[in-house]
Amino acid sequence: MSSEKFESLEDDLSSVLDTLRDRVEGKIPNFEGEEKKTAIRHAERNIEEANFILQEMEGEAKMAPISYRSQQISRIRNYRRDLDNITKNVKKSKGATGRGSDNFGFDRDEQMAASQRNKLYQGTQSLNRATDSIARTHQIAAETDEIGVEIIDELGRQRETLGRTRDRLIDTDSNLSKSRKILKTMAMRVMTNKMILIVIILLEVCGLGGVIYWKFFTKHS
């Protein structure tokens, strides 16, 4: 935003400086008497306007990012140098008219008009700055609102994901409970089978012992 404003002011300043050069280099040297005085007064108004624009450009440069600030300040210095040279030429031309330098080419009405123009210009620039500030505030608010909506959507998606994860955990816990019951049942069956197998083995051992006893010890008796 600051860069766009600076470029707009720079265009305005270039237009004013072109008008000044045309007056100082082309018109004032060729005019005489009241016509020359009028041209000088117009040039002085242009100088005032150029100074106001330069002040606005300096304010914009102060708010610009560091990467652009030095370049903008350098351009402002060049414009200021050009304006100073033009102002010197206007003063020389004014001195040649034979009028005093106290009013710098202005009578009382002209000074009042210049003061009013100054106030009007400053008021306009203040209004423009306020408008730009409001626009930036609206832009930031819109971006913040957009970010807030994205965060809410993301939280909604995360909540759905957590809900599905919770459901899967509940299903997993239920399956684990069933698995534990099955394992307990299987363990009981294994123990039962082991006991039965032990009993069978004992019975077989006892039977085998009885057969051996009957076969060997009974016959010898």
Buried (B, 14 or more C-beta within 10 A) or exposed (E): EBBEBBEBBBEBBEBBBEBBBEBBEEBBEEBEEEEBBBBBBBBBBBBBBBBBBBBBBBBBBEBBEEEEBEEBBEBBEEBBEBBEEBBEBBBEBBEEBEBEEEEBBBEEEBEEBBEEBBEEBEEEBEEBBEEBEEEEEEEEEEEEEEEEEEEEEEEEEEEEEEEEEEEEEEEEEEEEEEEEEEEEEEEEEEEEEEEEEEEEEEEEEEEEEEEEEEEEEEEEE
